[in-house]
Amino acid sequence: MEYLQGDERLDYLLAEDLRIIQSPSVFSFSLDAVLLARFASIPLKRGKIVDLCTGNGAIPLFLSARTSAPIIGVELQERLVDMATRSVHYNELESQITIQQGDVRGIAKVLGSEKYDMVTCNPPYFPVEAAPDKKLSEHQAIARHEIHLSLEEAVANASSLLKQGGKAAFVHRPGRLIELIDAMRRNRLEPKRIQLVYPKEGREANTVLIEGIKDGKPDLKVLPPVTVYQENGSYTPEIEVILYGNKK
């Protein structure tokens, strides 16, 4: 199999000892994907996992190092599906990870309703009315802006996949946290764990991680914050371990 096309490159996922196909003009995963994959309370062996808006398959790859459970990554864009599929083949993870091309909206009709134990989702962050950066490719604009999937739709379709008692974990921007919590509760997902991520100590949080349980009882735990960079611009020890493991 020819693994790379055009301007694609094969990057290391050091902590997981895996490789991933990325492209500067099409799609590259962000730290948000890494943080969500570490935050989510995934089953270690039994259970079924779905990752919505999977992009180039980064979150399924990260999760595969933490669990032996089967993982399905769902992605709308054909080019990203192709990249993700090639990464899965490169890492010889076909027996665990399946990449499914399709619209998140109505995905339970394809994969089955109320069958899954965990859903992760790194949805588009910005409303359509927030004009995309003109420098973004079409692939990048779709991944970042709610052109094909709104926040409400992401939450509703995540819930539709979950068994009662199943969990859904999302990463988003703090400015939309209230909207996200409202959407979760409207769709039977009771927020149970939340964690804020700060670029540096003393700065405002720029990322929020939240996990809910389908039909769970109210009882929200606020986890200790995560800080990404030290004052000198290097990663904090916590982020270094997440990114590099003990290999740095």
N, C-alpha and C positions, 0 to 999 in steps of 0.2 A: 504493500500500500504506500502511495505517495502521501506523506504526512503534512507537508507544508506547501502552501500556494501563495503566490503573489508576495506581499510584504509580511506574511506571517512569520512568527518566530516561535521557538520552543523554549518556554520559560520553566524554571525550577520552582516547585513547591517544596521548599527545603525541609520544613518540619515534617511533612508527610512523605518525603522521598518519592515524589511523583513529578511528572512533567505536564505542562498544559500549553496548548496552541493558542497564541494571542496575535492580535493585529492592531497596530496603532491607528489604522484608518477604519477599522470595522468595530472591534470591541476588545477591551482589556478589563479584567475584573479589578475592583478597588478594594481597599482595606475593609470596607463595609461588608463585603462578602466573607472575608476571613473572620471578622468579628461575629457575624451571624452564625456561621458554621460552628464556632466555639461556644456561643451562647446557648444555642438550641439544646433542649433536653431530649436527646434522641435515644431510642431504644438501642441497647448494645448488641443484641442478637436477634430476638424475635420482634416482629412488627414490620410495618411497611411505611416507607418515607416517600414523600413527594416534594420536590423543589420547584416552585413556580417562578416564572421569569428567569430561567436558569442561565440565559446568556450563553457563554462558551463552556458551561458545565463546571465552573469553579467550585460551587458549593457542593454538588454531588461528589466531586473528587476529594474535597476537604473532609466531608462526612465519612467517606469510605475508609478513612484512616482511623475513625472512632467507632465504627460499627460494622458488623457483618450482615446487617439487615439489607434487604433489597431497596434500591433507590431509583425513583423515576424523576428525571429532569424534564420539565415542560417548557418549550420555547416556541414563540410564534415565528421568528425570522429564520428562513431556510438556511441562510449563510451561517448563522450562529449554530444552528442544529448540526450542520455539517462539521464545523470546527469542534463542537463538543463531542460528537460521535468519534471523530478521529483521535481526540485526546483519550477517550475511553479505550479505544482499541490500542493506542500506543502503550497505555499503562496496563493492558491485559485485564481490564475490569468489566468485560462484557457480561460476565456471570452475575455481577452485582448491580451495575448501573445500566439503565436504559434511558436513552434520550428520545423523547416523544415530541414531534412537531405538532403544534396545535395552538389554538386560541385558549387562553386561560378562562375566558368567558364560556361557561358551559362545559368545562373540562370534565366534570363529574359524569357527564353522559358518555364520555369516551373511556375514562378510567374506572368508573364505578362510584356510586355515592356511598358515603359513610363506611368506607373500607379501610381507611388509613389511620395510622397511629400518630404520625407527625407530618406537618406541612411546614416547610420553610418558604419564605418569600422576600425577595429584595425587589420591590416593585418600582416603577417609575416614580420619581420624587416630585416632579414639578407639573402643575396644571397646564393644560393646553394653552391657556391664555398667556402663560409666561413664555415669551418667544424664545425658541431654541437658539443657542449660539450658532451664528452663521458658519462657524468653523467646523461644526459637528457634521459627520456624515449622516446619511439617512438612518443607518443602523444605530448609531449612537444617539440620535435624537429620539428614536422610538424607545430605546432603553431608558432614557432619562426623563422623558415627558409623557404625560398621560394621553398619548395620541390614540392608542388602541386599548388602554386599560386604566380605569380610574381606581383610586384608593378603595372606594366602596366595593367595586367589582372584585378587586384582588382579595379583600377580606371575605366577601360573601362566597366566592368560589373556593377559597381555602377551607372555610367552614363546611361547605357541601361535601368535601372529600373525607372529612374526619368522622371517625366513630365517636359516639358519646364518650367523653373522657379523654379523647385525643387532644393533642396539643398543636398549636400553630405559633410560629415565631416569625416576627417581622423586624426589619431594620428600616428606619426612616429618618426624617429630619425633625428635630424637636418642635419646630414651628407648626407642625401638623399633628402633634401628639394628641391633642384633644379630639381632633377629627378622627384620628386612628382609633382611640379608645371608644368613641361613640360608635364607629362602624363595627368594632369588635363586639360590643354589647348588643347591637341591633342584630348581629348574626350569631348569637349564642356562644360567643367566645369571651369568657370572663378573664380579664387581665390578672395574671398571677405573679409575674416577675417582670421587673423593669430595670434597665441599666443605662445610664447616660455616659457618653463618650466625649471627652474634652481634647481638643488639639494640643493644648499646653495647660499647665497649672495656672489658674487665675483667669483663663479665657472662658467664654461662654461655650456650653456644650454645642456640638454641631452634628451629633448622631445620637439616636435613641434606639435601643433594642428592647423589644417587648414580647412576652410570651403569654398566651392565654390557653385555657382549657375549655373544651366544648361542654357547655352546661355545668361549668364549675361553680363553686360557691365563692362569693366575694372574699378575698383575702390577699391583698397585693403586697408583695415583698419588694422593697427597693434595695437593689444590690449595690455594693461599693462601686464608685465611679472608675472608669478606665481613662487614663491619660496617655496619649499617643507619643508626644515628643517631650524631651527634656529641653531646658532653656538653651542648651548649645545646639539644638536642632537634631540630635540623634534620638533614636527610638528609646523609650523607657524600657527598663528590664522586662516588664510584663509583656510588652509588644514584641520585644526581641525573641522571647521564648515562643510566643504564638507564631511568629513568622519563621524563625530559624530552628526551633527546638533546641537541642544541645549540639547542633552541628556547626554553629558559627565559630 
